[in-house]
């Protein structure tokens, strides 16, 4: 719209991850062709009108960053328009040089998070959410455009969701939101793993008590992982076939590893018992620690492999995988912003498969955050 109005001189579209940069560049190049280009350390792309860059490339991703790439290649007021993608994730620090060096530019912050959050739980995650929302409003001012997720579903732009709640390690009355814990004595004769190292540990070395929030983030119980995976696999089979594009949010890298391995074993056994042609890979870990971003294109585009992605945060924000049919919570979530970003991975419509809805399998009572409404 800006270009059509003849206002676009030079624009900068900023992302905080390579995957989001590449995703944005592909979408913009479909409209602008070679006039939209990816900025790299070796090529500032000064001939293109629309530049797509990461904070890291510009040298403004941390307080200690030198910003040399930005300063040496783009003088003050070089850009007529600046768009900050996923602005709720950005640190309000060194990267602000991009904005302050272009005070005459039209500056737009894009986010799928709210201005005001109703925080009923006093947690560090909620305090961080409130700060992020306040920072967005403080800099960008009141939103010039808002669109509610429920309205988008009603209008047919987003997929509706069906919520399936499970009660593993939760109080039976989910409305109380009262999570239970586990005592050291409950772990006697149990297989216990350290969530960080993945190494087996003894009951003598664990703490006296763990709240539910510690499960999988500090303490992994293979028996619990197995039961949750088995329950999820049975649900997938009962709703069609095991090969459904699914994102499972896990609590740690080792947890994501365990979940992927367990689901692959369950799938292999099911295929053998049912004389079924196996797809490979079926479940795979998609985390930053394993360069998981390289698998996103396979999950997005293929109908023959890469069906279930186990992740921690890599797929939580901004990544566009329209074919996803299921969002699964195997981790406890306290942040309203993080929750809505995770849910957003499933809301894309996917016309090739007639996807008009998706399912949320909730094993940690994460969907209670739907009731923590946004004031907007």
ZATORDO-113570 format. One record per residue (C-alpha): residue number from 1; residue in three letters; x, y, z. Coordinates in pm, 1 decimal. Layout:
NUM  ALA  X  Y  Z $
...
This chain:
1  UNK  0.0  0.0  0.0 $
2  UNK  286.8  234.4  82.9 $
3  UNK  456.5  161.4  -249.6 $
4  UNK  129.6  195.9  -441.9 $
5  UNK  84.1  539.4  -286.7 $
6  UNK  425.6  643.9  -420.9 $
7  UNK  567.7  699.8  -70.8 $
8  UNK  828.0  422.7  -63.7 $
9  UNK  1183.6  549.4  -110.4 $
10  UNK  1392.4  298.6  84.8 $
11  UNK  1250.2  58.9  341.4 $
12  UNK  1412.0  -163.6  605.1 $
13  UNK  1232.4  -472.7  735.7 $
14  UNK  1402.1  -603.2  1053.1 $
15  UNK  1375.2  -952.5  1204.4 $
16  UNK  1550.1  -1118.5  1496.8 $
17  UNK  1610.9  -1462.0  1341.9 $
18  UNK  1737.9  -1592.4  1008.3 $
19  UNK  1426.0  -1802.6  955.7 $
20  UNK  1197.9  -1501.0  993.7 $
21  UNK  1423.2  -1296.3  764.6 $
22  UNK  1412.3  -1559.6  491.6 $
23  UNK  1037.2  -1601.9  534.1 $
24  UNK  976.2  -1228.1  503.9 $
25  UNK  1212.2  -1193.4  206.5 $
26  UNK  1034.8  -1470.7  15.5 $
27  UNK  695.8  -1306.7  72.2 $
28  UNK  817.4  -958.3  -21.4 $
29  UNK  1001.6  -1080.0  -332.2 $
30  UNK  676.5  -1223.9  -464.0 $
31  UNK  553.2  -864.3  -476.4 $
32  UNK  867.6  -655.8  -534.2 $
33  UNK  1091.1  -905.2  -713.9 $
34  UNK  1459.9  -812.6  -706.0 $
35  UNK  1367.7  -478.1  -550.3 $
36  UNK  1344.2  -669.3  -219.5 $
37  UNK  1674.0  -819.3  -104.0 $
38  UNK  1829.8  -990.4  198.0 $
39  UNK  2110.6  -797.2  367.6 $
40  UNK  2423.1  -999.2  453.1 $
41  UNK  2757.2  -906.9  604.2 $
42  UNK  2913.6  -918.9  260.5 $
43  UNK  2636.2  -736.8  77.3 $
44  UNK  2444.5  -436.9  218.1 $
45  UNK  2218.6  -444.7  -93.0 $
46  UNK  2215.3  -69.2  -152.7 $
47  UNK  2058.1  -105.4  -497.6 $
48  UNK  1736.4  -261.7  -363.9 $
49  UNK  1453.7  -44.4  -235.8 $
50  UNK  1337.6  -287.4  29.5 $
51  UNK  1602.9  -442.3  255.2 $
52  UNK  1537.1  -736.2  485.4 $
53  UNK  1788.8  -774.2  768.0 $
54  UNK  1840.5  -920.9  1115.0 $
55  UNK  1959.5  -728.5  1419.8 $
56  UNK  2263.8  -955.1  1420.6 $
57  UNK  2365.4  -855.9  1067.0 $
58  UNK  2321.4  -487.2  1143.7 $
59  UNK  2538.5  -525.8  1453.7 $
60  UNK  2271.6  -400.8  1695.7 $
61  UNK  2159.7  -725.0  1860.0 $
62  UNK  2319.2  -661.8  2201.5 $
63  UNK  2437.1  -373.9  2419.9 $
64  UNK  2799.9  -469.4  2355.8 $
65  UNK  2748.8  -483.4  1976.5 $
66  UNK  2939.7  -217.5  1780.1 $
67  UNK  2669.0  -129.3  1519.3 $
68  UNK  2948.8  -81.7  1264.2 $
69  UNK  2757.3  -245.2  978.5 $
70  UNK  2459.8  -15.8  1028.3 $
71  UNK  2667.4  300.4  1071.2 $
72  UNK  2913.5  231.0  788.1 $
73  UNK  2654.1  136.0  526.7 $
74  UNK  2344.6  341.9  601.7 $
75  UNK  2381.0  711.9  690.0 $
76  UNK  2125.1  891.7  903.0 $
77  UNK  1777.1  916.4  752.4 $
78  UNK  1873.8  668.1  482.2 $
79  UNK  1539.3  489.4  513.0 $
80  UNK  1196.2  635.2  449.9 $
81  UNK  1020.3  341.6  619.5 $
82  UNK  1127.0  94.7  889.9 $
83  UNK  923.7  -209.9  989.4 $
84  UNK  1015.5  -404.6  1303.8 $
85  UNK  880.4  -757.2  1282.7 $
86  UNK  772.5  -924.8  1608.9 $
87  UNK  852.9  -603.6  1796.7 $
88  UNK  734.0  -756.5  2125.4 $
89  UNK  1043.2  -984.4  2122.5 $
90  UNK  1296.1  -709.6  2071.7 $
91  UNK  1524.9  -583.1  2345.0 $
92  UNK  1480.5  -208.8  2386.5 $
93  UNK  1852.7  -142.1  2380.2 $
94  UNK  2124.4  -120.9  2116.1 $
95  UNK  1887.1  -197.4  1828.2 $
96  UNK  1705.1  131.9  1886.5 $
97  UNK  1993.4  295.0  1696.8 $
98  UNK  1816.0  182.6  1380.5 $
99  UNK  1522.2  403.2  1475.2 $
100  UNK  1704.8  697.5  1628.7 $
101  UNK  1934.0  725.4  1323.2 $
102  UNK  1623.5  749.6  1103.2 $
103  UNK  1400.2  994.4  1292.9 $
104  UNK  1222.7  1110.5  977.3 $
105  UNK  1123.9  756.9  874.3 $
106  UNK  779.6  609.3  916.2 $
107  UNK  842.7  347.9  1186.8 $
108  UNK  605.8  54.2  1221.6 $
109  UNK  613.7  -215.5  1491.1 $
110  UNK  434.3  -539.9  1407.5 $
111  UNK  321.6  -777.1  1680.8 $
112  UNK  49.2  -1032.1  1742.8 $
113  UNK  44.6  -947.6  2113.4 $
114  UNK  -183.6  -708.5  2301.0 $
115  UNK  -136.6  -361.4  2438.2 $
116  UNK  -274.9  -440.6  2782.6 $
117  UNK  -273.5  -776.3  2956.6 $
118  UNK  -496.6  -881.9  3242.7 $
119  UNK  -243.0  -1034.7  3481.0 $
120  UNK  -410.2  -1224.4  3761.2 $
121  UNK  -101.7  -1433.0  3844.7 $
122  UNK  197.3  -1255.8  3997.6 $
123  UNK  486.5  -1422.6  3818.8 $
124  UNK  807.9  -1300.3  3660.4 $
125  UNK  668.7  -1401.4  3319.2 $
126  UNK  361.4  -1182.2  3364.8 $
127  UNK  573.7  -893.6  3488.0 $
128  UNK  790.0  -927.6  3176.2 $
129  UNK  475.9  -933.4  2956.9 $
130  UNK  352.4  -612.5  3115.8 $
131  UNK  688.9  -443.9  3059.5 $
132  UNK  697.5  -551.0  2693.6 $
133  UNK  346.9  -418.8  2630.9 $
134  UNK  426.5  -90.4  2806.8 $
135  UNK  748.2  -50.1  2603.4 $
136  UNK  560.7  -103.0  2278.2 $
137  UNK  303.8  162.9  2364.1 $
138  UNK  565.0  400.9  2504.4 $
139  UNK  763.5  404.7  2180.7 $
140  UNK  509.2  341.3  1904.8 $
141  UNK  209.8  502.7  2071.0 $
142  UNK  -145.0  377.1  2042.1 $
143  UNK  -191.4  111.0  1769.4 $
144  UNK  -310.9  246.4  1435.9 $
145  UNK  -466.5  -90.8  1354.0 $
146  UNK  -589.7  -379.1  1568.5 $
147  UNK  -753.7  -705.6  1475.5 $
148  UNK  -876.2  -955.8  1732.6 $
149  UNK  -802.9  -1326.8  1683.2 $
150  UNK  -1166.6  -1423.1  1741.3 $
151  UNK  -1277.1  -1170.6  1480.4 $
152  UNK  -1021.3  -1307.2  1233.5 $
153  UNK  -1158.0  -1657.6  1286.4 $
154  UNK  -1513.7  -1535.9  1241.6 $
155  UNK  -1414.3  -1352.9  922.2 $
156  UNK  -1252.7  -1665.3  781.7 $
157  UNK  -890.8  -1546.0  783.2 $
158  UNK  -771.5  -1776.1  1061.7 $
159  UNK  -843.0  -2137.2  1151.3 $
160  UNK  -1065.2  -2213.4  1447.8 $
161  UNK  -929.1  -2439.2  1721.0 $
162  UNK  -1064.3  -2734.1  1915.1 $
163  UNK  -916.8  -2775.5  2263.6 $
164  UNK  -854.9  -3123.4  2404.8 $
165  UNK  -746.5  -3113.2  2770.2 $
166  UNK  -562.9  -3397.8  2939.7 $
167  UNK  -505.0  -3419.8  3315.1 $
168  UNK  -152.0  -3557.8  3350.1 $
169  UNK  -10.9  -3422.3  3677.6 $
170  UNK  -289.1  -3168.6  3709.1 $
171  UNK  -556.6  -3134.2  3967.2 $
172  UNK  -870.2  -3300.3  3829.9 $
173  UNK  -1060.4  -2973.1  3852.4 $
174  UNK  -880.2  -2775.2  3581.6 $
175  UNK  -1077.6  -2462.8  3662.0 $
176  UNK  -885.0  -2423.1  3987.7 $
177  UNK  -557.9  -2389.1  3793.9 $
178  UNK  -391.6  -2552.3  4095.9 $
179  UNK  -97.7  -2757.4  3977.3 $
180  UNK  30.2  -3035.1  4197.8 $
181  UNK  387.6  -3135.9  4263.5 $
182  UNK  591.5  -3440.3  4351.0 $
183  UNK  783.5  -3531.7  4667.9 $
184  UNK  1124.4  -3691.0  4686.2 $
185  UNK  966.9  -3999.4  4842.6 $
186  UNK  742.7  -4035.2  4536.4 $
187  UNK  1052.2  -4084.8  4321.4 $
188  UNK  1183.9  -4394.5  4496.4 $
189  UNK  1252.3  -4672.6  4240.6 $
190  UNK  1172.4  -4434.1  3955.4 $
191  UNK  1388.5  -4366.8  3651.8 $
192  UNK  1494.4  -4001.8  3700.9 $
193  UNK  1690.0  -3785.1  3458.2 $
194  UNK  1848.8  -3443.5  3492.1 $
195  UNK  1667.9  -3214.9  3246.5 $
196  UNK  1983.8  -3020.4  3157.2 $
197  UNK  2238.1  -3301.2  3114.8 $
198  UNK  1998.3  -3585.5  3035.7 $
199  UNK  2199.7  -3803.5  3273.9 $
200  UNK  2037.8  -4052.3  3509.3 $
201  UNK  2027.6  -3935.8  3870.2 $
202  UNK  1946.9  -4101.7  4201.2 $
203  UNK  1660.9  -4019.5  4432.2 $
204  UNK  1914.9  -3913.1  4698.3 $
205  UNK  2038.7  -3635.3  4471.1 $
206  UNK  1703.4  -3474.5  4394.8 $
207  UNK  1529.1  -3208.1  4596.1 $
208  UNK  1263.9  -3269.5  4859.1 $
209  UNK  983.0  -3134.1  4646.3 $
210  UNK  922.7  -3029.0  4285.8 $
211  UNK  631.0  -2822.1  4165.9 $
212  UNK  468.3  -2904.0  3832.9 $
213  UNK  662.8  -2617.1  3674.1 $
214  UNK  983.4  -2811.6  3740.2 $
215  UNK  874.2  -3115.5  3542.1 $
216  UNK  1084.2  -3153.0  3228.6 $
217  UNK  1259.3  -2817.9  3287.1 $
218  UNK  1459.2  -2950.6  3584.8 $
219  UNK  1353.1  -3309.5  3623.3 $
220  UNK  1262.2  -3560.1  3352.4 $
221  UNK  1066.9  -3872.7  3439.8 $
222  UNK  1083.4  -4109.8  3139.4 $
223  UNK  769.9  -4286.0  3263.4 $
224  UNK  576.6  -3958.0  3246.2 $
225  UNK  720.3  -3876.4  2902.5 $
226  UNK  621.9  -4221.9  2776.5 $
227  UNK  265.9  -4193.0  2904.0 $
228  UNK  212.6  -3846.1  2760.6 $
229  UNK  353.6  -3952.0  2423.5 $
230  UNK  146.5  -4268.0  2417.7 $
231  UNK  -169.4  -4074.8  2498.8 $
232  UNK  -95.7  -3817.0  2225.5 $
233  UNK  -13.8  -4086.1  1968.5 $
234  UNK  -342.3  -4264.7  2043.2 $
235  UNK  -527.4  -3934.5  1994.5 $
236  UNK  -360.2  -3879.9  1657.2 $
237  UNK  -456.9  -4227.6  1542.7 $
238  UNK  -813.6  -4184.9  1665.4 $
239  UNK  -852.6  -3855.6  1473.1 $
240  UNK  -719.5  -3984.6  1141.8 $
241  UNK  -363.3  -4101.1  1088.1 $
242  UNK  -40.3  -4064.4  1288.3 $
243  UNK  108.8  -3848.3  1011.5 $
244  UNK  -44.0  -3517.3  1115.0 $
245  UNK  168.3  -3203.3  1104.7 $
246  UNK  216.7  -3127.1  1473.6 $
247  UNK  425.4  -2893.7  1690.5 $
248  UNK  494.8  -3008.5  2047.0 $
249  UNK  622.7  -2742.9  2287.8 $
250  UNK  867.5  -2900.3  2532.8 $
251  UNK  1039.4  -2766.4  2842.9 $
252  UNK  1403.7  -2829.8  2752.5 $
253  UNK  1628.0  -2953.8  2475.0 $
254  UNK  1663.5  -3293.8  2639.1 $
255  UNK  1289.6  -3312.6  2688.8 $
256  UNK  1237.9  -3242.6  2316.7 $
257  UNK  1488.3  -3518.9  2239.1 $
258  UNK  1306.3  -3768.1  2462.6 $
259  UNK  964.8  -3685.0  2318.6 $
260  UNK  1082.5  -3720.3  1957.7 $
261  UNK  1254.1  -4051.8  2030.9 $
262  UNK  952.6  -4191.6  2217.3 $
263  UNK  708.2  -4093.8  1942.1 $
264  UNK  931.8  -4246.7  1675.8 $
265  UNK  935.3  -4573.9  1870.5 $
266  UNK  557.7  -4569.6  1910.1 $
267  UNK  514.9  -4496.8  1539.6 $
268  UNK  752.5  -4774.8  1433.8 $
269  UNK  566.2  -5026.7  1650.2 $
270  UNK  227.4  -4909.8  1518.6 $
271  UNK  343.3  -4938.5  1156.9 $
272  UNK  471.9  -5290.4  1218.8 $
273  UNK  153.0  -5403.5  1391.3 $
274  UNK  -65.7  -5255.5  1116.9 $
275  UNK  148.5  -5354.3  817.7 $
276  UNK  171.9  -4983.5  735.2 $
277  UNK  429.4  -4811.5  514.0 $
278  UNK  645.0  -4602.1  745.4 $
279  UNK  728.0  -4236.2  671.9 $
280  UNK  1073.6  -4124.2  775.4 $
281  UNK  1160.3  -3904.4  950.3 $
282  UNK  839.6  -3898.9  1149.4 $
283  UNK  914.5  -3706.1  1470.2 $
284  UNK  1218.9  -3479.0  1485.2 $
285  UNK  1372.4  -3231.7  1726.2 $
286  UNK  1355.9  -2872.4  1604.4 $
287  UNK  1552.5  -2659.6  1849.2 $
288  UNK  1818.9  -2390.9  1824.3 $
289  UNK  2072.5  -2627.4  1980.9 $
290  UNK  2046.9  -2862.0  1681.6 $
291  UNK  2011.8  -2600.6  1405.1 $
292  UNK  1648.0  -2705.7  1392.3 $
293  UNK  1556.9  -2417.5  1164.4 $
294  UNK  1693.4  -2619.6  872.5 $
295  UNK  1399.5  -2861.4  912.6 $
296  UNK  1124.8  -2599.2  899.9 $
297  UNK  1106.1  -2596.0  520.1 $
298  UNK  1066.6  -2975.9  517.9 $
299  UNK  782.7  -2960.7  766.2 $
300  UNK  618.9  -2672.9  581.2 $
301  UNK  633.1  -2821.5  233.9 $
302  UNK  644.5  -3199.5  245.5 $
303  UNK  349.1  -3434.6  277.5 $
304  UNK  572.0  -3742.4  305.9 $
305  UNK  806.0  -3670.8  598.1 $
306  UNK  881.2  -3439.9  893.2 $
307  UNK  544.2  -3462.7  1063.9 $
308  UNK  599.3  -3398.2  1434.4 $
309  UNK  836.2  -3124.2  1550.4 $
310  UNK  942.5  -3118.3  1914.5 $
311  UNK  1069.5  -2773.5  2009.6 $
312  UNK  1128.8  -2541.1  2301.7 $
313  UNK  1113.3  -2186.4  2163.4 $
314  UNK  1236.2  -2208.1  1803.3 $
315  UNK  885.5  -2248.0  1658.2 $
316  UNK  710.3  -2027.8  1913.7 $
317  UNK  708.5  -1694.8  1730.5 $
318  UNK  656.1  -1578.5  1376.7 $
319  UNK  738.7  -1899.1  1188.1 $
320  UNK  475.4  -1963.7  924.4 $
321  UNK  389.5  -2333.3  880.6 $
322  UNK  28.9  -2329.0  753.4 $
323  UNK  4.2  -2709.1  727.5 $
324  UNK  26.1  -2753.8  1107.7 $
325  UNK  -281.2  -2940.7  1228.8 $
326  UNK  -201.7  -2974.2  1599.0 $
327  UNK  -39.5  -2765.3  1872.1 $
328  UNK  62.8  -2964.8  2180.3 $
329  UNK  162.5  -2831.1  2521.2 $
330  UNK  401.7  -3065.7  2703.3 $
331  UNK  554.2  -2768.2  2887.4 $
332  UNK  403.7  -2535.0  3146.7 $
333  UNK  339.7  -2183.6  3019.5 $
334  UNK  311.3  -1874.3  3237.7 $
335  UNK  338.6  -1595.7  2980.8 $
336  UNK  19.6  -1482.3  2805.4 $
337  UNK  228.2  -1340.6  2520.5 $
338  UNK  423.2  -1665.3  2476.4 $
339  UNK  100.8  -1867.4  2486.8 $
340  UNK  -71.6  -1667.5  2212.1 $
341  UNK  240.9  -1681.6  1997.6 $
342  UNK  249.4  -2060.5  2033.0 $
343  UNK  -120.4  -2090.7  1952.3 $
344  UNK  -59.6  -1872.0  1648.5 $
345  UNK  148.3  -2145.2  1484.9 $
346  UNK  -174.8  -2336.7  1425.8 $
347  UNK  -409.1  -2058.6  1320.4 $
348  UNK  -292.3  -2037.9  958.1 $
349  UNK  -536.7  -2164.8  699.5 $
350  UNK  -400.2  -2425.1  456.1 $
351  UNK  -616.8  -2443.6  146.7 $
352  UNK  -432.1  -2734.8  -27.1 $
353  UNK  -545.4  -2964.5  256.0 $
354  UNK  -875.0  -2784.7  323.6 $
355  UNK  -746.3  -2692.2  669.4 $
356  UNK  -1007.2  -2472.9  835.9 $
357  UNK  -940.9  -2576.1  1196.8 $
358  UNK  -666.3  -2715.3  1419.0 $
359  UNK  -649.5  -2894.7  1751.0 $
360  UNK  -477.8  -2795.0  2073.6 $
361  UNK  -374.8  -3087.0  2293.1 $
362  UNK  -320.4  -2939.1  2637.3 $
363  UNK  -132.8  -3151.3  2893.8 $
364  UNK  -29.0  -2864.4  3122.3 $
365  UNK  -343.8  -2651.1  3151.6 $
366  UNK  -186.5  -2387.7  2925.5 $
367  UNK  -520.0  -2305.8  2762.4 $
368  UNK  -638.8  -2149.1  3087.0 $
369  UNK  -457.9  -1843.2  2949.2 $
370  UNK  -734.8  -1801.1  2693.3 $
371  UNK  -941.7  -1671.2  2982.7 $
372  UNK  -677.6  -1412.3  3076.3 $
373  UNK  -834.6  -1176.3  2830.3 $
374  UNK  -670.1  -885.6  2658.1 $
375  UNK  -796.0  -533.7  2711.8 $
376  UNK  -771.7  -378.2  2369.5 $
